[in-house]
Amino acid sequence: MKKLSLLAILPFFISCRSQEKIDLAGLKLNEPIEEISNFDDRLLIGVETVEYPFSLLLEVEKSQRYSFDGIDLAGQRIIFQINSEILKTDSITRLGGGHIDLKQTETASDLEESLKRYDADGKIYGVRVELKTQELKASVLKKLVEKYGKGTKNPNTDNGLYWNIKSQNKFILYAPDYNRLIILNNTNLSKTCYWDIMNGLIDFGGCNNEKYMAELLKNATKPEDVKDKPTLNIDKNWNINNLIVGRTTEEEFTKSPTNSRFFERMTEIDGTTGTINEIYYQNTYHDVNLYFAVSKSYPDNQKENIINGYAINDLRKVNISFENNLKPGLQFEEVLKLLDKLKITYHPVDFANYIEIKTSSYTVTLNFNENMLLSGMFMR
């Protein structure tokens, strides 16, 4: 897809915009970003894996500029989806679950920088609307039924519905259980499958789930292709490379041999208040994250930020050793026998693809792949 040069076409972005509301119901969802957003609003751009991990998101907070077929959406959170091929990875598991990396964008230069970082398009292909109240949900549903009929029951949720509007190349997903209305231009999407956390997997007819998921994850790093694997040692108390969970400071970590060129410092920011919720160091290539609790008095003081967990999401992408003799690829049953032998208390399970081990202050989770072989771990 051809990218737009925002610096060239946005010299007066925002300041000259009309206050006329943008009707989200009338969008073709191929509009340039500058047509559907305004820097006078609070705009956040980046990744939020719980919302949707496979595209770049432009979040508009508490705006007065949007409506849906005559329904005022003032104050509702509006999230636009932007295509980014590099985000088609195994980001949910690699980044430890609910990963948020949203950056406020205040100028055309900020926006251009973010689009370049994610090699993203200059136009949208979808919109996600927060529906906070029952009244708003009912009003939106009434409009949808009037325009498109009763819809199809989503079998994955209690009250969800969806519409496949082939004449407009649109999927419409009404997910009131999760306070969402989602509208997508499916021109460049699968016509038979759709998945997100709030709707589950929807089969529009002839869905090949395996092929569909492979396309969503097509840029995931293959373990056999990983180079320069970092060396990690997990001690008997589950600490990593002598970094003591609950004690080692961010400053001590930055001065340690573990803090190599592999790690990038990231901050998780509360989109409403702007405060820093968490600091973490991510190594996306080797799927390793280190998490730090933030000082309440001064988040920038690295002497007060304390490591409170880590994730190693694919043990095949690192050179790892365990003092308790665990090894990557061990069978589920063999791990249970080893834990029993070492008198390590773990969460009793009949069948699961993980084992939880409770320590005095934290929980260690050992993850197993589809063949029930030890594949990753997480400590928080």
Phi and psi in degrees as a GROMACS rama.xvg file:
@    title "Ramachandran Plot"
@    xaxis  label "Phi"
@    yaxis  label "Psi"
@TYPE xy
-73.8  129.803  LYS-2
-84.349  151.329  LYS-3
-101.627  139.524  LEU-4
-87.233  99.2974  SER-5
-68.2357  -31.3216  LEU-6
-66.1609  -28.482  LEU-7
-79.3986  -33.9886  ALA-8
-106.192  0.827976  ILE-9
-119.457  43.1048  LEU-10
-63.661  -28.2103  PRO-11
-123.053  33.542  PHE-12
-56.7059  127.564  PHE-13
89.0464  -56.4542  ILE-14
-61.7418  -26.8188  SER-15
-101.998  10.355  CYS-16
-78.7593  146.253  ARG-17
-75.2934  156.199  SER-18
-87.7366  3.4816  GLN-19
-61.5846  135.473  GLU-20
-68.7662  145.391  LYS-21
-91.3525  121.604  ILE-22
-85.4229  106.276  ASP-23
-64.6882  -27.8075  LEU-24
-67.8074  -23.4456  ALA-25
-96.7965  -1.42954  GLY-26
-71.5477  144.596  LEU-27
-82.7599  -14.3088  LYS-28
64.1431  41.5369  LEU-29
-139.635  20.6531  ASN-30
-76.0483  144.402  GLU-31
-59.2235  148.629  PRO-32
-57.3978  -36.8955  ILE-33
-68.0928  -14.6703  GLU-34
-85.3006  -17.8634  GLU-35
-119.847  4.04223  ILE-36
-142.706  168.644  SER-37
-150.853  129.074  ASN-38
-69.902  -9.83488  PHE-39
-68.2082  -22.6564  ASP-40
-85.4503  167.366  ASP-41
-84.2455  113.782  ARG-42
-111.944  132.437  LEU-43
-123.165  135.383  LEU-44
-129.5  140.653  ILE-45
153.295  -144.305  GLY-46
-119.031  135.273  VAL-47
-141.232  102.031  GLU-48
-70.0555  -26.0603  THR-49
-70.3707  -39.5698  VAL-50
-67.3912  -55.703  GLU-51
-172.166  117.021  TYR-52
-84.9863  -11.3129  PRO-53
-104.357  13.2162  PHE-54
-148.783  161.667  SER-55
-74.4405  140.588  LEU-56
-116.446  134.268  LEU-57
-111.966  108.603  LEU-58
-99.617  129.926  GLU-59
-112.84  122.544  VAL-60
-106.65  131.998  GLU-61
53.8022  39.2477  LYS-62
-82.5897  156.073  SER-63
-106.071  8.8297  GLN-64
-97.4633  -2.34431  ARG-65
-119.769  150.701  TYR-66
-142.338  168.584  SER-67
-132.093  102.035  PHE-68
49.7788  46.8675  ASP-69
92.8865  -10.6655  GLY-70
-87.971  123.461  ILE-71
-71.7947  128.367  ASP-72
-108.148  23.9912  LEU-73
-54.8516  128.765  ALA-74
86.9718  -12.9768  GLY-75
-79.5146  146.193  GLN-76
-75.9093  127.153  ARG-77
-114.671  130.37  ILE-78
-126.627  119.408  ILE-79
-97.2581  141.616  PHE-80
-100.004  136.265  GLN-81
-127.902  131.717  ILE-82
-67.1361  131.87  ASN-83
-143.196  107.512  SER-84
-63.3391  -33.425  GLU-85
-70.0823  -14.5252  ILE-86
-85.6958  1.17008  LEU-87
-83.9506  75.9678  LYS-88
-135.865  -179.659  THR-89
-84.2728  53.9135  ASP-90
-70.5943  -27.137  SER-91
-63.4541  -48.8028  ILE-92
-79.7003  -35.6681  THR-93
-66.2394  -33.7473  ARG-94
-102.015  15.8178  LEU-95
78.3317  36.0718  GLY-96
94.1962  -121.835  GLY-97
-77.9528  88.5721  GLY-98
-99.1308  129.321  HIS-99
-125.141  125.349  ILE-100
-139.439  77.2273  ASP-101
-109.886  134.183  LEU-102
-121.134  133.379  LYS-103
-67.7422  134.787  GLN-104
-118.038  122.221  THR-105
-115.474  -14.4543  GLU-106
-138.957  167.635  THR-107
-62.106  -33.6931  ALA-108
-64.6681  -42.0143  SER-109
-58.8009  -46.3748  ASP-110
-65.0135  -43.9139  LEU-111
-59.7914  -41.2061  GLU-112
-62.303  -42.938  GLU-113
-67.141  -41.0911  SER-114
-63.1105  -38.6223  LEU-115
-67.9454  -39.4366  LYS-116
-59.1254  -39.3665  ARG-117
-101.333  8.33401  TYR-118
48.0358  51.0508  ASP-119
-102.466  160.415  ALA-120
-70.7297  163.621  ASP-121
-95.9966  13.3166  GLY-122
-136.516  165.599  LYS-123
-93.9817  163.023  ILE-124
-133.555  -0.076448  TYR-125
-163.089  164.083  GLY-126
-142.005  142.244  VAL-127
-123.734  125.018  ARG-128
-113.321  128.245  VAL-129
-76.9905  130.418  GLU-130
-116.182  94.8699  LEU-131
-79.8022  -33.8556  LYS-132
-111.253  156.72  THR-133
-64.943  -34.6007  GLN-134
-63.6317  -42.3233  GLU-135
-67.4964  -41.527  LEU-136
-58.9423  -45.5997  LYS-137
-65.2022  -40.1014  ALA-138
-65.9488  -42.9345  SER-139
-65.4878  -43.5981  VAL-140
-61.0144  -41.6943  LEU-141
-59.7852  -43.724  LYS-142
-62.8962  -42.6248  LYS-143
-63.2556  -44.7265  LEU-144
-65.0943  -39.778  VAL-145
-61.9783  -38.1512  GLU-146
-86.7952  -36.4919  LYS-147
-124.693  0.0670234  TYR-148
93.5812  -173.794  GLY-149
-70.7674  -20.1496  LYS-150
81.8094  176.165  GLY-151
-110.481  133.882  THR-152
-63.6604  129.108  LYS-153
-78.8103  114.913  ASN-154
-69.7163  -10.7535  PRO-155
-90.9029  -13.2367  ASN-156
-131.919  166.672  THR-157
-70.611  -42.2291  ASP-158
-126.113  9.4161  ASN-159
-73.8638  147.163  GLY-160
-133.957  159.317  LEU-161
-147.211  157.507  TYR-162
-132.133  137.337  TRP-163
-110.175  97.9117  ASN-164
-94.4034  85.5616  ILE-165
-64.228  -34.0488  LYS-166
-65.3619  -23.0151  SER-167
-110.864  3.12158  GLN-168
54.4383  47.546  ASN-169
-129.25  140.79  LYS-170
-104.366  132.869  PHE-171
-120.241  125.509  ILE-172
-124.406  113.994  LEU-173
-100.259  111.917  TYR-174
-123.534  73.2579  ALA-175
-66.2388  -25.8762  PRO-176
-63.2839  -23.9458  ASP-177
-118.525  17.058  TYR-178
58.2386  43.2377  ASN-179
-136.09  142.464  ARG-180
-119.724  128.794  LEU-181
-127.29  126.915  ILE-182
-126.222  128.312  ILE-183
-128.636  137.949  LEU-184
-82.3153  112.534  ASN-185
-93.8641  16.1984  ASN-186
-52.8944  -41.8221  THR-187
-110.833  19.921  ASN-188
-109.8  169.861  LEU-189
-60.5446  137.99  SER-190
-90.7542  -7.41155  LYS-191
-114.648  -20.2357  THR-192
-132.202  149.93  CYS-193
-150.108  141.134  TYR-194
-140.906  138.615  TRP-195
-152.872  171.992  ASP-196
-64.015  -32.0341  ILE-197
-85.7519  -16.4719  MET-198
-117.808  -15.3568  ASN-199
70.7794  -167.521  GLY-200
-86.6108  124.553  LEU-201
-111.67  129.075  ILE-202
-99.8797  109.99  ASP-203
-83.9286  2.10684  PHE-204
121.589  110.032  GLY-205
81.0033  23.2941  GLY-206
-68.6557  126.378  CYS-207
-101.988  95.6157  ASN-208
-60.0196  -41.9682  ASN-209
-62.5448  -45.3395  GLU-210
-66.5026  -39.9998  LYS-211
-62.7001  -48.1645  TYR-212
-66.6241  -34.1816  MET-213
-62.3857  -36.177  ALA-214
-69.715  -40.6351  GLU-215
-63.0478  -30.5932  LEU-216
-106.212  21.3209  LEU-217
-64.3226  -21.3087  LYS-218
-102.902  13.5685  ASN-219
-65.5125  143.552  ALA-220
-74.1766  126.486  THR-221
-79.9539  129.411  LYS-222
-54.3773  -36.7684  PRO-223
-69.2545  -15.0393  GLU-224
-98.0118  -3.32568  ASP-225
-71.6606  136.78  VAL-226
-119.603  165.634  LYS-227
51.4241  50.9222  ASP-228
-64.5184  130.538  LYS-229
-71.4134  151.176  PRO-230
-94.5672  124.097  THR-231
-125.678  137.604  LEU-232
-123.267  128.255  ASN-233
-105.25  117.689  ILE-234
-80.8713  -179.905  ASP-235
-65.8006  -18.9555  LYS-236
-99.3047  12.8555  ASN-237
72.3461  15.3946  TRP-238
-79.168  154.293  ASN-239
-112.844  121.079  ILE-240
50.9917  44.4343  ASN-241
64.7671  15.3524  ASN-242
-90.9814  113.553  LEU-243
-88.0348  115.118  ILE-244
-63.9173  129.085  VAL-245
89.9386  -2.25691  GLY-246
-136.634  -44.4038  ARG-247
-65.944  132.9  THR-248
-86.9691  164.348  THR-249
-61.406  -39.7659  GLU-250
-60.2247  -43.1899  GLU-251
-64.8009  -38.0244  GLU-252
-63.4297  -45.0804  PHE-253
-62.6253  -25.0168  THR-254
-92.4673  -3.34088  LYS-255
-86.7317  159.66  SER-256
-62.0353  -23.4049  PRO-257
-66.4863  -31.6072  THR-258
-79.5666  84.042  ASN-259
-103.799  -170.108  SER-260
-64.6224  -9.81898  ARG-261
-73.2179  -26.5312  PHE-262
-97.8815  142.974  PHE-263
-121.751  130.51  GLU-264
-78.1395  130.07  ARG-265
-130.076  155.589  MET-266
-125.993  139.808  THR-267
-100.723  119.492  GLU-268
-112.305  136.041  ILE-269
-68.0896  117.685  ASP-270
-64.0316  -22.4846  GLY-271
-86.7998  -44.8653  THR-272
-99.9531  -20.0001  THR-273
81.2227  2.65464  GLY-274
-80.5352  154.719  THR-275
-83.905  119.381  ILE-276
-83.8644  -37.2777  ASN-277
-159.983  150.315  GLU-278
-114.403  136.725  ILE-279
-144.123  154.13  TYR-280
-110.688  121.042  TYR-281
-114.001  141.439  GLN-282
-122.93  88.5541  ASN-283
-69.0094  -27.2618  THR-284
-69.5245  -39.6364  TYR-285
-103.556  4.98957  HIS-286
60.0785  45.978  ASP-287
-123.933  131.948  VAL-288
-129.336  141.47  ASN-289
-119.532  132.657  LEU-290
-112.343  142.767  TYR-291
-129.063  131.673  PHE-292
-72.0595  137.762  ALA-293
-93.1862  138.085  VAL-294
-59.1164  128.772  SER-295
-71.1442  -29.1077  LYS-296
-86.6537  -33.1824  SER-297
-156.727  88.8995  TYR-298
-59.7983  -23.0332  PRO-299
-84.4141  -3.24029  ASP-300
-85.2575  100.853  ASN-301
-66.5021  -15.4724  GLN-302
-76.0504  -16.923  LYS-303
-106.901  -10.2871  GLU-304
-85.6196  124.532  ASN-305
-114.279  135.851  ILE-306
-62.8826  129.384  ILE-307
-129.299  16.7551  ASN-308
163.454  171.702  GLY-309
-157.111  162.939  TYR-310
-136.928  132.197  ALA-311
-122.361  98.3237  ILE-312
-84.2699  -18.5325  ASN-313
-143.471  105.496  ASP-314
-65.7977  -15.6105  LEU-315
-76.62  -13.9386  ARG-316
-96.4317  4.94393  LYS-317
-135.445  160.734  VAL-318
-94.4728  105.088  ASN-319
-122.718  142.909  ILE-320
-134.072  151.399  SER-321
-123.423  134.302  PHE-322
-66.6106  -23.3921  GLU-323
-93.8591  12.2436  ASN-324
74.9818  12.3469  ASN-325
-63.8276  152.847  LEU-326
-142.991  145.054  LYS-327
-56.9846  137.893  PRO-328
88.3087  0.995846  GLY-329
-66.0526  142.018  LEU-330
-64.423  149.241  GLN-331
-51.7957  -47.2974  PHE-332
-64.8755  -36.0184  GLU-333
-68.0329  -35.8691  GLU-334
-65.7451  -42.6833  VAL-335
-60.1154  -43.4272  LEU-336
-62.2375  -40.9956  LYS-337
-66.0918  -41.2981  LEU-338
-64.8476  -39.4436  LEU-339
-62.1938  -43.7285  ASP-340
-62.0906  -38.4946  LYS-341
-84.4163  0.519438  LEU-342
57.7747  40.5803  LYS-343
-94.2064  123.213  ILE-344
-76.8363  128.055  THR-345
-132.238  162.715  TYR-346
-68.0351  121.914  HIS-347
-68.5094  134.102  PRO-348
-137.877  148.422  VAL-349
-86.7654  -45.5533  ASP-350
-157.096  126.561  PHE-351
-162.4  166.191  ALA-352
-102.885  24.3173  ASN-353
-153.566  160.85  TYR-354
-128.838  131.3  ILE-355
-103.524  129.954  GLU-356
-118.609  119.324  ILE-357
-89.3353  126.578  LYS-358
-103.471  -173.153  THR-359
-63.5866  -33.8746  SER-360
-127.188  -12.7886  SER-361
-135.472  169.926  TYR-362
-120.331  128.982  THR-363
-100.063  127.361  VAL-364
-113.076  122.162  THR-365
-99.3203  122.881  LEU-366
-102.947  146.948  ASN-367
-125.446  146.856  PHE-368
-82.5479  -169.752  ASN-369
-64.3082  -19.5068  GLU-370
-97.1693  10.7588  ASN-371
59.4026  42.0548  MET-372
-108.408  140.297  LEU-373
-58.4488  120.078  LEU-374
-126.971  -20.4484  SER-375
-166.001  173.442  GLY-376
-154.292  160.403  MET-377
-150.28  132.966  PHE-378
-129.914  120.873  MET-379
